[in-house]
């Protein structure tokens, strides 16, 4: 062992993560990571797949129930194992280190970094409302074409701003947990207030007779709870589940939460509950403001409806009805705040997983180093930043996110299955909180999620099999890391 390696190991032993997050901080990580741009956009695509007001709300309600059960189930795992890495640790302890690694591999390769890239692009896209020169068509540099995918790799003014936003937030979080948490708290309170204001103003100022008659006069149109309706709702849930995703990110920071056995389960339940309530109310508000059905060639916002809102920006369309032309700018500003705060939470939390993997010898060992002054995993933050920035350049991040939807849900199924494995395998484990509704609710989650997975395999194969391939490409990589770690 070299002297440099020995010094690094001593440093790792001396510098540890600091428990600096209280209940409010942990809850804002849950809320802030969940609320991004999805709630303002994905209802348009859902409305095209389930063309009835009842269908739209059922998609959001069922997605909310599923997400809430998941959060309540994760609460037991988080309270029992309050360690850095969260879900990676739960899979490692219940199903074995291979499954923990595959989750971390997928998280680094596309789930977390791809989401960071996508949210950063959304941030830059809405910044273009105020600064028109920020555009995906303004190419600054061309780096060639990606092999196999035959896609150009360009630096545009849009993804340049996206990259700068990722770098800025990475630098913020490299200044320590308190700085990252402060930014998270500020942006979460502002954007939650903005979403709540949209809901209230939608009911008070935006509702109109045309939308109310069209939507609530034919509320159950096309919903008969047959196999076809179930299939449509299950497949359409992809957008809602992604809009509500990242609630598990607070578990990645478990080693930095004070009184984790109490605060982690509470933050998961409280944060997820608040967001899901807001999401359902936001869609009721949309239905009060805009007719569900519309025309892609409609000349007005009302004529286009929810289904064909310009560029799927349902939130912006609702803002225009409430406030007039200035509504577009108000909503663009709200989404800028929302996406910036969302990425702060994703960047803060994601690096803790790679840090935990590196400490186990299953990732680059340098990523296990903590900054001695700020007690932050700066090497892991930098690695995450570099890969996320590359994904913004590749132009393929949105495809990769589509491909990984199936796999994200697969890991949720595996983790909640691990709850049953640990109850049987390690009954002596101290469990300060036990999953509410166990075993019925976790089994319900697994059953519903498996149904969705099967339907996605059948009806959206382009978005399922590639995701599995990405994950299982990590198997040979795991054996390389595992063998290397065993030899040390």
Secondary structure in CASP SS format (residue, H / E / C, confidence):
PFRMAT SS
TARGET T0000
AUTHOR 0000-0000-0000
METHOD secondary structure of the structure
MODEL  1
X C 1.00
X C 1.00
X H 1.00
X H 1.00
X H 1.00
X H 1.00
X H 1.00
X H 1.00
X H 1.00
X H 1.00
X H 1.00
X H 1.00
X H 1.00
X H 1.00
X C 1.00
X C 1.00
X C 1.00
X C 1.00
X C 1.00
X C 1.00
X E 1.00
X C 1.00
X H 1.00
X H 1.00
X H 1.00
X H 1.00
X H 1.00
X H 1.00
X H 1.00
X H 1.00
X H 1.00
X H 1.00
X H 1.00
X H 1.00
X C 1.00
X C 1.00
X C 1.00
X H 1.00
X H 1.00
X H 1.00
X C 1.00
X C 1.00
X H 1.00
X H 1.00
X H 1.00
X H 1.00
X H 1.00
X H 1.00
X H 1.00
X C 1.00
X C 1.00
X C 1.00
X H 1.00
X H 1.00
X H 1.00
X H 1.00
X H 1.00
X H 1.00
X H 1.00
X H 1.00
X H 1.00
X H 1.00
X H 1.00
X H 1.00
X H 1.00
X H 1.00
X H 1.00
X H 1.00
X H 1.00
X H 1.00
X H 1.00
X H 1.00
X H 1.00
X H 1.00
X H 1.00
X H 1.00
X H 1.00
X H 1.00
X H 1.00
X H 1.00
X C 1.00
X C 1.00
X C 1.00
X C 1.00
X C 1.00
X C 1.00
X H 1.00
X H 1.00
X H 1.00
X H 1.00
X H 1.00
X H 1.00
X H 1.00
X H 1.00
X H 1.00
X C 1.00
X H 1.00
X H 1.00
X H 1.00
X H 1.00
X H 1.00
X H 1.00
X H 1.00
X H 1.00
X H 1.00
X H 1.00
X H 1.00
X H 1.00
X H 1.00
X H 1.00
X H 1.00
X H 1.00
X H 1.00
X H 1.00
X H 1.00
X H 1.00
X H 1.00
X H 1.00
X H 1.00
X H 1.00
X H 1.00
X H 1.00
X H 1.00
X H 1.00
X H 1.00
X H 1.00
X H 1.00
X C 1.00
X C 1.00
X C 1.00
X C 1.00
X C 1.00
X C 1.00
X C 1.00
X C 1.00
X C 1.00
X C 1.00
X C 1.00
X E 1.00
X E 1.00
X E 1.00
X E 1.00
X E 1.00
X E 1.00
X E 1.00
X E 1.00
X C 1.00
X C 1.00
X C 1.00
X C 1.00
X E 1.00
X E 1.00
X E 1.00
X E 1.00
X E 1.00
X E 1.00
X H 1.00
X H 1.00
X H 1.00
X H 1.00
X H 1.00
X H 1.00
X H 1.00
X H 1.00
X H 1.00
X H 1.00
X H 1.00
X H 1.00
X H 1.00
X H 1.00
X H 1.00
X H 1.00
X H 1.00
X C 1.00
X C 1.00
X C 1.00
X H 1.00
X H 1.00
X H 1.00
X H 1.00
X H 1.00
X H 1.00
X H 1.00
X H 1.00
X H 1.00
X H 1.00
X H 1.00
X H 1.00
X H 1.00
X H 1.00
X H 1.00
X H 1.00
X H 1.00
X H 1.00
X H 1.00
X H 1.00
X H 1.00
X H 1.00
X H 1.00
X H 1.00
X H 1.00
X H 1.00
X H 1.00
X H 1.00
X H 1.00
X H 1.00
X C 1.00
X C 1.00
X H 1.00
X H 1.00
X H 1.00
X H 1.00
X H 1.00
X H 1.00
X H 1.00
X H 1.00
X C 1.00
X C 1.00
X C 1.00
X C 1.00
X C 1.00
X C 1.00
X C 1.00
X C 1.00
X C 1.00
X C 1.00
X H 1.00
X H 1.00
X H 1.00
X H 1.00
X H 1.00
X H 1.00
X H 1.00
X H 1.00
X H 1.00
X H 1.00
X H 1.00
X H 1.00
X H 1.00
X H 1.00
X H 1.00
X H 1.00
X H 1.00
X C 1.00
X C 1.00
X C 1.00
X C 1.00
X C 1.00
X H 1.00
X H 1.00
X H 1.00
X H 1.00
X C 1.00
X H 1.00
X H 1.00
X H 1.00
X E 1.00
X C 1.00
X C 1.00
X H 1.00
X H 1.00
X H 1.00
X H 1.00
X H 1.00
X H 1.00
X H 1.00
X H 1.00
X H 1.00
X H 1.00
X H 1.00
X H 1.00
X H 1.00
X H 1.00
X H 1.00
X H 1.00
X H 1.00
X H 1.00
X H 1.00
X H 1.00
X H 1.00
X H 1.00
X H 1.00
X H 1.00
X H 1.00
X H 1.00
X H 1.00
X H 1.00
X H 1.00
X H 1.00
X C 1.00
X C 1.00
X C 1.00
X C 1.00
X C 1.00
X C 1.00
X C 1.00
X C 1.00
X C 1.00
X C 1.00
X C 1.00
X H 1.00
X H 1.00
X H 1.00
X H 1.00
X C 1.00
X C 1.00
X C 1.00
X C 1.00
X C 1.00
X H 1.00
X H 1.00
X H 1.00
X C 1.00
X H 1.00
X H 1.00
X H 1.00
X H 1.00
X H 1.00
X H 1.00
X H 1.00
X H 1.00
X H 1.00
X H 1.00
X C 1.00
X C 1.00
X H 1.00
X H 1.00
X H 1.00
X H 1.00
X H 1.00
X H 1.00
X H 1.00
X H 1.00
X H 1.00
X H 1.00
X H 1.00
X H 1.00
X H 1.00
X H 1.00
X H 1.00
X H 1.00
X H 1.00
X H 1.00
X H 1.00
X H 1.00
X H 1.00
X H 1.00
X H 1.00
X H 1.00
X H 1.00
X H 1.00
X H 1.00
X H 1.00
X H 1.00
X H 1.00
X H 1.00
X H 1.00
X H 1.00
X H 1.00
X C 1.00
X C 1.00
X C 1.00
X C 1.00
X C 1.00
X H 1.00
X H 1.00
X H 1.00
X H 1.00
X C 1.00
X C 1.00
X C 1.00
X C 1.00
X C 1.00
X C 1.00
X C 1.00
X C 1.00
X C 1.00
X H 1.00
X H 1.00
X H 1.00
X H 1.00
X H 1.00
X H 1.00
X H 1.00
X H 1.00
X H 1.00
X H 1.00
X H 1.00
X H 1.00
X H 1.00
X H 1.00
X H 1.00
X H 1.00
X H 1.00
X C 1.00
X C 1.00
X H 1.00
X H 1.00
X H 1.00
X H 1.00
X H 1.00
X H 1.00
X H 1.00
X H 1.00
X H 1.00
X H 1.00
X H 1.00
X H 1.00
X H 1.00
X H 1.00
X H 1.00
X H 1.00
X H 1.00
X H 1.00
X H 1.00
X H 1.00
X H 1.00
X H 1.00
X H 1.00
X H 1.00
X H 1.00
X H 1.00
X H 1.00
X H 1.00
X H 1.00
X C 1.00
X C 1.00
X C 1.00
X C 1.00
X C 1.00
X C 1.00
X C 1.00
X C 1.00
X C 1.00
X C 1.00
X C 1.00
X C 1.00
X C 1.00
X C 1.00
X H 1.00
X H 1.00
X H 1.00
X H 1.00
X H 1.00
X H 1.00
X H 1.00
X H 1.00
X H 1.00
X H 1.00
X H 1.00
X H 1.00
X H 1.00
X H 1.00
X H 1.00
X H 1.00
X H 1.00
X H 1.00
X H 1.00
X H 1.00
X C 1.00
X H 1.00
X H 1.00
X H 1.00
X C 1.00
X H 1.00
X H 1.00
X H 1.00
X H 1.00
X H 1.00
X H 1.00
X H 1.00
X H 1.00
X C 1.00
X H 1.00
X H 1.00
X H 1.00
X H 1.00
X H 1.00
X H 1.00
X H 1.00
X H 1.00
X H 1.00
X H 1.00
X H 1.00
X H 1.00
X H 1.00
X H 1.00
X C 1.00
END
